């Protein structure tokens, strides 16, 4: 079984690509999705967030929601908004955000490779979120949310990707947020064979985002194999970018209180492990080991004692060092998943969002972190370890609806 393979993509017809393309299902609340889809009957949000078409207050995990998703998909197929390609293909997908661009392959990735650890993960998953994706896949008989993967250095794959983008795209959409999404179909048999062969030489692929989607795909495949259903469930929808093109932004922390300390006492305590210096303007970290601290009206730059750096791929991450030497011992925050005194702010919102949360009185302090690198993520995955919660924020986000995988 090959690591990746081409598939007959389900896509919007070109004239409706802009009508269909939608943000990922997991970045919008139900209310936000309802507002974004208003007046847009062909938005993919009607499939990925189908509760927006049911009465307000409907449980998004109710059976009626998944049935509505299937109904909406059938409606879009019947209306000719979506169509399935006649032959298995790969696809090239370029995302452009400002001056950043990244281009990758859309492919069906092997569940067996995922189960065997050749497609590597770095996060724990939650059963309830897995259950949601399993029900969605089963209801649609399709995977509509791609898993974001990274491939290691491969000049061959990079060259094939450039070749695949030489022709005219079949879709080019600029979303409401200004991010541009462009799709090319790769239908040439030789090019398809060369791409498949190039990936076969790779030791591993790495999940960047989509751990619940890949885990759900594995569960669906196992259940269908057991039941004897012969369908294409042994592969899952993935978009695979060269790791050196991918962009991880900072994932910052805001804290509700100082654990009973005054600001002066707090600064004294953290000075035991961090060099603390006042900053002029927002203190955006410039290197690993540096943290920006915002207290009401004031920024500080924190630099961790170099003696505290370690070689372990998880323990050396800035998010781990902050937890180990500040959040835990000084603020008493030891469980990032459950402690209600901490919240997380994606770097796409900028440091002004941290100032806003603190200056409003909602939070007492904010920490701006240096972004985790793809190299660090891959090292954690290679070691079979798990990253702390909220370690990575990937931008730009993939769009839902431009290519789906029917089982």
PECOR-V673396 format. One record per backbone hydrogen bond with DSSP energy under -1.0 kcal/mol. NH is the residue of the N-H (numbers start at 1). CO is the residue of the C=O. If there is no record, write none. Layout:
BEGIN
NH/CO  NH/CO
END
This chain:
BEGIN
5/108  7/89  9/7  10/404  11/83  13/81  16/13  17/14  20/16  21/17  22/400  27/24  33/29  34/30  35/31  36/32  37/33  40/37  43/40  44/20  46/43  47/44  48/44  49/45  52/49  53/50  54/51  58/55  62/59  65/62  66/62  67/63  68/64  69/65  70/66  71/67  72/68  73/69  74/70  75/71  76/72  77/73  78/74  79/75  80/77  81/76  82/76  83/11  85/9  89/7  90/186  91/106  92/184  93/104  94/182  95/102  96/180  97/100  100/97  102/95  104/93  105/240  106/91  107/238  108/5  109/236  110/3  111/234  114/110  115/111  116/112  117/114  118/113  119/113  120/205  130/126  131/127  132/128  133/129  134/130  135/131  136/132  137/133  138/134  139/135  140/136  141/137  142/137  143/405  147/237  148/209  149/239  150/206  151/241  158/154  159/155  160/156  161/157  162/158  163/159  164/160  165/161  166/163  170/183  171/183  173/181  175/179  178/175  180/96  181/173  182/94  183/171  184/92  186/90  192/188  193/189  194/190  195/191  196/192  197/193  198/194  199/195  200/196  202/199  205/118  206/150  207/120  208/148  209/148  214/210  215/211  216/212  217/213  218/214  219/215  220/216  221/217  222/218  223/219  224/220  225/221  226/222  227/223  229/224  231/229  232/407  236/109  238/107  239/147  240/105  241/149  243/151  245/242  249/393  252/345  253/367  254/343  255/365  256/341  261/258  266/262  267/263  268/264  269/265  270/266  271/267  272/269  273/270  274/270  275/303  277/301  279/299  284/282  290/287  291/302  292/368  293/300  294/366  295/298  298/295  300/293  301/277  302/291  303/275  304/289  305/273  308/305  309/306  316/312  317/314  321/317  322/318  323/319  324/320  325/321  326/322  327/322  328/323  330/326  331/326  332/328  333/327  339/335  342/339  343/254  345/252  347/250  349/346  350/347  355/351  356/352  357/353  358/354  359/355  360/356  361/358  363/357  364/255  365/255  366/294  367/253  368/292  377/373  378/374  379/375  380/376  381/377  382/378  383/379  384/381  385/380  387/122  395/247  400/22  404/10  405/143  407/141
END
